[in-house]
């Protein structure tokens, strides 16, 4: 009973799909296969008709002469004569549907919107020359401040990945310029791969710009949100991993407050993990300036003087990022052959039933 119910539900859903189709715009990527199969069927049918004509036309054996007076009476057609071709017509009606199904029709783009737990997170990692300073660690990557920061970013993404979050995450590496390593994606593995690729001493040495301009990185992060049309959406945030060694007061005519005001105006809190070994709040010259600036966005400033401080900051940011976002997903190339295949099968099944069940309907010209 459950199987029958499931089958009927599937048939109903398939028939509903037929109402949404437009054959004029429905892509058929295997159109050539359909043409070849229909051509083959047409040639076989033509060959069968020729063979039947040749075999049945044997002069003197198959022809019967009738008196002309009886011809009109014996050869008068019945009004129901065309009905004998019903099975054949059903078969022909199923052919174009079969051809469409064989062409593998599909919808190229389906948009789905859903609300999921998570945030849109732009991770900014400082790769400036000052990041090549010692930073003692046990759990995080060991070597210098840069590698500790990269490892902290990896740890943060893995925490998000292990939870119920479905974040959209992007990765930006910056020095004097900011470079988008990975744009927004919900593929955590992709982000982790990107973090791993930039998280080696060799890649750090090859980074082309070892200056420090944190304002440029924040501006690029906000620009990334704008590019993906996320500025007016809820659930955005920026996480910065840097040693904070940036004394620039102005960038392209804008102050720190001006740069961060754009983030604040668009509800993008900035969380700044300042990693400088054994240096508390105020021990790095720009600390107070950055603390006041990021707090205006609704974010927080974390003066991380050791590994435990970094991990506490990551945990706190993870807990504060437990909201929801509305995600638009696009599913490409969804198969739509089943309605056409089902219709062709139904017509052919009806043709077989007519041919086998009613003797008068067995005429296939």
N, C-alpha and C positions, 0 to 999 in steps of 0.2 A: 504493500500500500504506500509506503514511504517512497519507494522508487517511482511509482506512478505519479505521485504528487510532485516529486522533484522534476520528473520529465515534463509534466504539464506546466509547471512554473517556468522551466527553461524555455518551453515553446512559447509561452505568453511573453516572456522577456524578449525573445527573438523577434516575435511579431511586432512588439512595440518599437524595436529598433528600426524596423522598416519605415516607420513614419518619419524618422529623422534623416533619411538618406536623400541625397540629391545625386542622381547618376551623372549629372553633368560635371560635378566637382569631385566625385569620388575617385581617388587615385587607384589605378590598377597596375601595380608594378610588374605583374606577370601577364600583361596583355598579349604579348607575342605567343606565349604558351597556349592561351585560349584560342587565338586565331589558328594556330597550327592544329590543335585538337579538333576544332570545328571543321577546318579544311579536310582533315583526315576522315572525319565522320561523313562529310559530304561526298568525298571520293569513294568511300566504301559503299555508300547508299547508291551512288551513280553506277558503280560496278555491279552491285547486286541487281539493279533494275535492268541493266544491259544483259547480264547473264540470264536473268529470268526471261527476258524478251527473246533472246536467241534460242534458249532451250525449249521454250513453249511454241515457237513458230516453226513447226515442221509441216510443210505443205502435204496435203493428202492424209495426214494422221490426226491433226487437231482441228481442222476446219469441217464444219457441218453445214450443208446447204439446206435451206428451208424454203418452202414455197412462199412466194411473195405475199400471198393472201393471208398467211399465218404470221408474218413478221411483225406487223403492228400489234397483234394480240399477245404474242409470246415475249416480245422485247419491251413492252411498256414498263417504264420505271415506276416504282412505288414512291410515294411522297416521303416515306421514311428511309429511303435508300441512303441519304447522306449520313444517317445516324451510325451506319456501320463503320465509319471512319473516326468515331469518337476517341477510341483508344490511341489511334495514330496521332490525332490532333493534340491529345494530352501529352504524348511523347514529344512532339514538336514544341509545345509550349514550355516544356521543361528545359529544352536545349539552351536558350539564351540565359536562363537563370543559372544553369550549370556552368556556362561559359564565364559569367560574371564571378561566380564563386571560385572558379579555377584561376581567374586573374588576380586573386588574393586582394580583394578590396580592403582598404583600411582608412581610418581617420588619422590624418597626419599629426594633429595636435589637439589634445584634450586638456582643458584647464580645470584644475580642482583646487578649491580653497578649503583649508581646515585650520583649526586652532590647536596648537600643540604647546606643551611646556618647553620653555627655552627662551633664548635671547638671540639677538643679532650682535655678535661680538667682533670687534676689530682689535686684533692683538698687534701691538707695536713693539718691536724689539730693537734696542739701541746697539749698533755695531760700530760705534765711534772708537777712535784710538784710545781714549781714556778707559774703555771697557777692558783693556788688556792689563788689568791690575789683579793682584792676588785676591782670592776669596775662598776661604776654607770651607769645605763642604764634606758631608758624608753620604747623604742620600742623593743629592743633586749632582749634576755633572761637575767634575773637578778639573781645575786648570786655571781659570781666570774668571773675572766677573761676567764676561760675555757668555761663556759656556754655562755658568750657573744660571744666568737669566734664561738662556735657551732651554735648559733642562726644567726650569720652573714653569715656562710656558707649556712645555710638553706635559708636565705633571698636571697643570690646570686643565688642559684639553682632555686628558685621560679621566680626570675626575668627572668632567661633564659627560664624557662618553659612557662612563660606568653608571651614571644615574639615569633618570627617565627623561633627560633633556633631549631635545632635537634642535639644537642651536644651528644658526647659520654663522659660520666663523670665517674670518678673513685674516691674512697674515701680511704685515708690512714690516720690512727691514729698513732701518734708516740710519743715516749719519748726517752729513750736511744736506743730503737729499733723501727723499723717502721713496722706496721702491715697493710696489705691490708684488709680493711673492705669489700669493694665492688670493683671488677674489672670493667673495662670499660663497660658501658651499656648505651643504649639510652632510658632507662626507668627511667624518672625523678622521678616517684613515688617510685621506688626501692631505688634510692639514698636518697630521702627525708626520707624514712622509716629508712634507715641505719643511717642517721644523727640523727633522733629522738631517735634511740636506744642507741646511745653513748652520747646523750645530756641530761643526767640526773645526779644528784649528786651521786646517787648510783653506776651508771656505771663508773663515774669518779673515785670514791673511789676504785672500783674493778680493775681498769686498772693495769696490773701487773708490769709496768716499768715506774717509775716516774722520770727517768733521762731526760736529754735534749741533743739531738744530731741531730741538724737540717740537718747537712750534710748527715747523714745516711738516713733521710727521703727523701732528694732530690735525693740521689743515688737510693733509692728504686723506686721513681717516674719515673726516667729515665729508670730504669730496667723494669718497668711496660710497658712503651711505647715500649721497645725492645721486650718484651714477646709477645705483640700483633702485632708486625711487623709494628709499626707506626713511627719509628724513621726517616725514609726517607720521610715521608708524610708531607704535609703542614697543618697548622692549629692546632698545638699542643701548649699547655701552662700548666704551673704549678702555682697554687695559694696556698700560705702558710698563715695559720692563726697561729701566735705564738707571745709570749711576747718577743722573741728575746734574752732571758737569756741563751745564749750559748757562752761560751768563748773558746770552743775547736778550736784549730787552725789546727789540723790535724786529719784525720780519715782514718785508714788503709793505712797510708803512703801518703795520698793525702791531699793537702791543700784545703781551701775553693775555691780558684781560679781553682784548678784542677777539683774539683767536678763540679763546675758550667761551666767549659769550655766544658765538655761533653754535657751539655744542650745547650750551645751556638753553638757548632759544629753541632748539630742536629736541630738547629732553634727551640728550645723550650724556649721561654721567661719565666722568673720566676717573678711572682708578689708576693711581700712579704708585707702582712699587719701586721705590728708590733704593737700589742695591749698592751700598758702599760699605765695605767690610770695616766693622768696629767703629762706625760713625753713626751717632745718634742724630735726632732731630736738631737741626741748626749747625751741625758740624760741617755740612756741605753748604757753601755760600747761598745757592738759590733755594734752599729748602723751604723757608718761610714763604717766599714768593710763590712757589709752586703749590704749597699747601693751601694758601688762601685762594689761589686761582682755581684749583680743581674742586675745592669744596663749594664754590659758587655754581658748579654744574650739577651738584647733587652727588658727586663722587667723593673719594677719600684719597688721602696721601699716606703712604706707608713707608716710614724711614727704616728700611730693613738693613740692620747692621750685622746680621748673621743668618745662617741657614734656617734656623727655627723661626725667625721673624718673617722670612720669605714664605715659608710654608703656612704660617698663621695668616698672612695676608691673602694667600691663594685660597685657603679654606673660607675666609670671611667673604671674599668676593664671590666664591661659589655659592655660599648660602644666600647672599644678597641678590643673586641672579636666578631666582626661582620663579620668574613670572611666566607669562604665556605670550606667544606671538602667533599671528595669522600668516600662514605660509601658502603661497600659490605654487602648486606643483603642476608640471607639464608632462603628460604621458604621450609619447610619440609612437606612431605606427601601431595602433591598436587594431587587431584583426576584426574585420566585419563581414567575413564570408559566410558565417553560419546562417543568417536569414535566407540568403540566396540558395545555399546548399539544401536547407530544409525545404524550401518551396519546390526546388527541382525534384527532390526525393519524394515529396508528397504527390506531385503530379505524375511521376513515373510509377509510383506505387499504385495510384488510382488507375493508370493505364493498364498495368498488369492485372489488377483485379477485374477490370472491365473485360480484358481479353480472355482471361481464364474462366470468369464466371458467367459471361454471356456469349453464347455461341455466335450470335449475329454481329458482335462487335470485334471479331477477330480479323477484320479486313485491314491489312497494312499495305497500301498501294506501293 
